[in-house]
Amino acid sequence: MATIGWHLHGGLVSDDEIGRVREALLFEDPERQRKLTRFFALLILATTIATFGLLADSVATVIGAMIVAPLMLPIMGVAFGVSLGDRKIILGSLTVSIFGILTAILIGFLLTWIIRSMINVEANTQIMGRTAPRLIDLGAALATGLAAAFATGRKDVSDTLPGVAIAISLVPPLANVGILLATGNPDLALGSLLLFVTNYLAILLTGAFMFSLMGFPTVYHAQSSPHAKRNSILIAAVLLAAIIVPLAATSYTTIQASLIEQRAAAATRDWLTGSDYRLVSVTAGAEAVRIVVAGAGDLPPQTDLQGALRGHLFGFPVAMEVVPLTRLGFETAAVASP
C-alpha cells in the first residue's frame, strides 16, 4: 500500500510524487548519461550566451541565458536531498553542481581570453553590476528557493519553473568570474563568485525548507526503519547548519555593504548640495568605499564630508573619484549666404 502524507495547501504527497520529483531533479540510472549530456550541453550553451551578453552589455541576452541555463536542477536536487536527509542524493546532486560551476567559469574564461585586449570591464554595467552581492539579491534568492521547490513539488505548477529560473542570477555570475579572471581582475572575480555562492546557499536553504513543509520527508521516512530515519534527520541537520553558517556570513557582509552605501550616498548628496557636482555612484568594496562624483567648479570643503561620514562606515576608508565635466555652447542659427 502506498504511503501518503499531507501536502502544502491541502494536497497530498505520495510515493508516486516522490518518484516524479526524483525523476525531474536527480541524475540517476538508467537515464543518468542522457541527463548529464543534456545538462552540460545546455550549460555550455547558456554560459556562452551569458558571456557574450555580458561582454556586449546586453540585458536581453543575459536574460536569454538565464532561461536556457539548467543549473537550478542540481541545486534543487541538493535541497531535496537535504530535506530528506539522504546522503546519496545530496552527494550526487552536489557533484553535478560543482562540475557545472567549474564548467561555466571555464567557458567564460576561454571565450573572454581570446578577445581580452578589447574589453574594458569598468565601463560595462552588466559586468560591474555582478561583482558583489546586494541585500536585494539575497532576498530574491531566498524567495527563488521557495518558489523553485514549490514549483517542482507540485505537478500542477511545475511548468512555471523556467520562469523561476529567470528570477535568479546563477550562470551570469559564473560567466562573470571567468570574464574577470581572463581580464586580470581577480578581486572583482571573487566578488562575482561571492554573489553566486550567496544565491546558491540561499536557494538551497529555502528550497530544503519548502520540500520539508510540503511533506516529502514524512512520506520518505515512513518507508525507512527508525534507525535510517534518525540518521537522515541528523544528516539534514548537519548540512543545514553548514549552509546557514556561510549564508549568515555572506548575509552580514551584504547587509553591511548595503548600509555603508546608503549612508555614504546620503552624506555625499548633502555635502554636494549647492555645488555644481552630483553623485554618480557609491560602491562598498573589500578595502574601501569608492565614491564617484561628477561636475565642474570647486568642490565643498572635504572636511565637511569627512565629519559627516566619521563613525558611519565601520572604519572603511573612502576613495573618491572626481570626474570633471566640460560644458560646450555653440550657435545653431543658419548663416545667410553672401
Phi, psi and omega in degrees: 000133183290143176275136182231138178230167182286137179256155178303139179064035171085359177282185181232142172254127180236176175302322180296322179294319177298319178296321180295317180293320177299317180297323183284326190254328192262154179257079186241156176296150007270002184262010187303310184297316180297317181293319179295319179298315179296318182299310184287330176295313179294323180295317179297317178295316181296319179293322177298314178298315181297318182298311180291328176294318177294316180296327179274358181058042185250114179295315183299320180293319178297319177297321177300321178296324180292329178290319183285327189301131181260012189293341179295331184298305180293332177294315176294330176296317177296316179299319178297315179296322178296318180296326179274341185071029183264110184296323182295316179296316181299309183295320180296312181289325179295322178298315178297319179301312184297314179295326177294318179298312180296322179296315181297317179296317181297317180297315178299320180294311184295317180294327181279326184304324183295325185239025187300329182289346182264001190252132172244095187294327184291339179267001184257113184291326180292323179287310183292333179287352180241037182251005178196142177286144176243165181300322180294327177294319179296315179299318179296320180294318179298315179292324180296320178300317178296314183294319182293317179294319179296316180295324179287320185284341180245119184297328185284349177234012184294339180287355177272357184300320176301323177295325177295321181298329180290334186287345185232147183263108180244299181289319180305317177297325179290318174299323180296323177301313179298317179300312184290326175293319181292331181263011175075040178234068184297328179294316178292325178298321178297323177295319177295321178295322177296322176300314179296314182299319177300313178298315182301309183293322179296316178297317181298316183294307183287331175296315178298321178298316181294318177300320178293318181296328181283350173099008181297317179299326181300312180291318183297317182285337178294339180270356184251167175286158178305325180294316179294322179296319180297316179296321180296317179296322179295315179300314180299319181295317181295315182292321177296322176295320179294331178282316186296321184298304178293328178295320178296320180295313180292326178295318179298315179298318180295314181295319179298315180297319179296318179294318178299315182296320179295314181295315182294321180295315180297315181295321182292319178298317178298319181296325183275353180303129180091351178259176178265021179252156175224155179281129178265310182198157173227126180230124177270105180267185182288333185245337183201163174264117184263119179246128179244125176234153181224144179164197181220160179090201183268138175282153173299165180303129182298329181297332178296317179290319178301317180295322181290329183269342185301126178085000183247357184243022177055032176084001180286136175287163180248133173243113183256137176244124181254119181258114180285141177247138178246125179263129180245142177226144179205157181278144178242003181292144180292142179264125182292137179282144182293000000 
